[in-house]
Amino acid sequence: MAFSSDARGKADDAQAQIERLREQVEALMKDRVTPAVADFAGRAESAYGTARGAVQQQADMVSGRVRQQPLMAIIIAAAVGWVVGRAMR
């Protein structure tokens, strides 16, 4: 009987330690990891918005230039196509 109660006491101690460790991990996740991930997500979203705006601005500029000078756009596109075609041989 003494062995059984000793084993049960050790099992209860181990269970209590596991529960305390789980609570500590949850506290660390709540206090440190979650805010860091949220901060990173916010910065990534901001960078995406900035990059998207810059790309849109450049696309609008190129589109405006093509509308203003369509012949020049065709000549440039043909030259680029020729250079890429020569490079691919």
SULZIRA-V114937 format. One line per field, one symbol per residue. psi: psi as a letter, one per 40 degrees, with the letter a starting at -180 (. if undefined). burial: + if it has 24 or more other ideal C-beta (glycine too) atoms within 12 Angstrom, else -. A space follows every 10 residues. Layout:
# SULZIRA-V114937
psi->???
burial->???
This chain:
# SULZIRA-V114937
psi->dddddddddd dddddddddd dddddddddd dddddddddd dddddddddd dddddddddd ddddddddgd dddddddddd ddddddde.
burial->---------- ---------- ---------- ---------- ---------- ---------- ---------- ---------- ---------
